[in-house]
Amino acid sequence: MKEYQLGEFEEIVLLTVAILHEDAYGVSIKEDIEARLNRSVSVSALQTALRRMEKKGYLKSELGEATAIRGGKRKRYFKVTKTGKAALDYTKETRMKLWSAIPDISYEYSKAWISSGILPHPGLLNS
């Protein structure tokens, strides 16, 4: 189902919005991804992904109340929609099908290389 295809970063952002639930706004999403995944996130990449997923119907947003701490500026809070949940479910299901299809023999080669201390050229791992 092409309509549910998520890129890696989109999936991470969508999952993070679901995790943060009522507290999912730009800064909190960025900080949570960076803390959980030890991965740097640019504000522009995050904002682009959030807008794109809102346009696709995976997310919805609303403005919170203005606060003095933010100089009267309001936060934009995000929530996962039913379509977004379906996209996450589809992605998880697809990944699990692929993981479960890996034959044990694929791991046997890895064990042999690791125990011998000799790792193959990275290009050989993909063949």
Secondary structure per residue as TSV (DSSP state, phi and psi in degrees):
chain	resnum	aa	ss	phi	psi
A	1	M	-	360.0	102.7
A	2	K	G	-60.5	-32.9
A	3	E	G	-64.9	-16.1
A	4	Y	G	-105.0	11.0
A	5	Q	-	-74.6	127.9
A	6	L	-	-117.3	139.9
A	7	G	-	-74.8	165.9
A	8	E	H	-58.2	-48.2
A	9	F	H	-66.3	-39.1
A	10	E	H	-60.2	-43.3
A	11	E	H	-61.1	-44.6
A	12	I	H	-61.9	-44.6
A	13	V	H	-64.8	-45.5
A	14	L	H	-62.4	-43.4
A	15	L	H	-62.2	-40.5
A	16	T	H	-66.9	-40.1
A	17	V	H	-60.3	-41.8
A	18	A	H	-64.3	-41.5
A	19	I	H	-63.2	-45.3
A	20	L	H	-76.0	-20.9
A	21	H	G	48.4	-103.4
A	22	E	G	-75.5	-12.0
A	23	D	G	-112.9	27.5
A	24	A	-	-92.6	94.8
A	25	Y	B	-131.7	169.3
A	26	G	H	-43.6	-58.5
A	27	V	H	-64.2	-42.7
A	28	S	H	-66.3	-36.4
A	29	I	H	-65.4	-47.5
A	30	K	H	-58.9	-49.1
A	31	E	H	-64.5	-38.5
A	32	D	H	-66.8	-43.9
A	33	I	H	-61.6	-46.2
A	34	E	H	-62.8	-40.2
A	35	A	H	-71.7	-46.0
A	36	R	H	-71.6	-38.9
A	37	L	H	-108.5	0.4
A	38	N	-	50.0	49.0
A	39	R	-	-132.7	130.1
A	40	S	-	-75.0	137.4
A	41	V	-	-127.5	124.6
A	42	S	-	-82.1	146.0
A	43	V	H	-60.6	-41.3
A	44	S	H	-65.7	-40.6
A	45	A	H	-64.4	-41.0
A	46	L	H	-65.3	-46.8
A	47	Q	H	-62.5	-39.6
A	48	T	H	-62.3	-45.7
A	49	A	H	-64.2	-42.6
A	50	L	H	-62.6	-45.4
A	51	R	H	-63.8	-42.3
A	52	R	H	-62.6	-43.3
A	53	M	H	-73.2	-28.8
A	54	E	H	-68.8	-39.9
A	55	K	H	-63.8	-36.5
A	56	K	H	-74.7	-13.2
A	57	G	T	91.1	9.8
A	58	Y	S	-80.4	-27.1
A	59	L	E	-129.2	155.6
A	60	K	E	-130.4	155.3
A	61	S	E	-136.4	159.1
A	62	E	E	-150.9	153.0
A	63	L	E	-83.8	137.1
A	64	G	E	-84.3	-173.7
A	65	E	E	-73.9	149.4
A	66	A	E	-71.2	141.6
A	67	T	-	-128.2	150.6
A	68	A	T	-65.8	-33.9
A	69	I	T	-58.5	-36.0
A	70	R	T	-96.9	17.8
A	71	G	T	64.9	31.1
A	72	G	T	85.7	-2.8
A	73	K	-	-78.4	140.4
A	74	R	E	-95.3	145.0
A	75	K	E	-84.4	145.6
A	76	R	E	-98.8	115.1
A	77	Y	E	-95.8	141.6
A	78	F	E	-115.5	146.9
A	79	K	E	-135.8	147.7
A	80	V	E	-78.0	132.2
A	81	T	-	-87.5	175.5
A	82	K	H	-60.9	-38.7
A	83	T	H	-65.3	-39.8
A	84	G	H	-64.1	-40.1
A	85	K	H	-64.7	-40.0
A	86	A	H	-63.8	-38.7
A	87	A	H	-64.8	-42.1
A	88	L	H	-65.3	-43.0
A	89	D	H	-61.1	-44.4
A	90	Y	H	-61.9	-44.3
A	91	T	H	-63.5	-44.7
A	92	K	H	-62.8	-45.6
A	93	E	H	-59.9	-45.0
A	94	T	H	-61.5	-46.2
A	95	R	H	-63.5	-41.1
A	96	M	H	-65.2	-37.5
A	97	K	H	-61.7	-42.4
A	98	L	H	-67.8	-44.9
A	99	W	H	-60.3	-42.2
A	100	S	H	-73.4	-15.5
A	101	A	T	-85.8	-8.5
A	102	I	S	-73.0	120.6
A	103	P	-	-72.2	148.6
A	104	D	H	-56.7	-31.4
A	105	I	H	-59.5	-29.1
A	106	S	H	-59.8	-34.7
A	107	Y	H	-81.9	-23.5
A	108	E	H	-61.7	-40.8
A	109	Y	H	-62.6	-41.9
A	110	S	H	-62.0	-43.8
A	111	K	H	-61.6	-42.4
A	112	A	H	-64.1	-42.7
A	113	W	H	-65.7	-41.4
A	114	I	H	-67.6	-44.9
A	115	S	H	-67.2	-28.3
A	116	S	H	-81.2	-14.9
A	117	G	T	80.2	0.2
A	118	I	-	-111.0	116.5
A	119	L	-	-98.3	141.3
A	120	P	-	-71.5	164.9
A	121	H	-	-59.8	136.2
A	122	P	H	-52.8	-30.3
A	123	G	H	-65.2	-27.2
A	124	L	H	-73.7	-24.1
A	125	L	H	-69.6	-23.4
A	126	N	T	-90.2	-5.7
A	127	S	-	-97.3	360.0
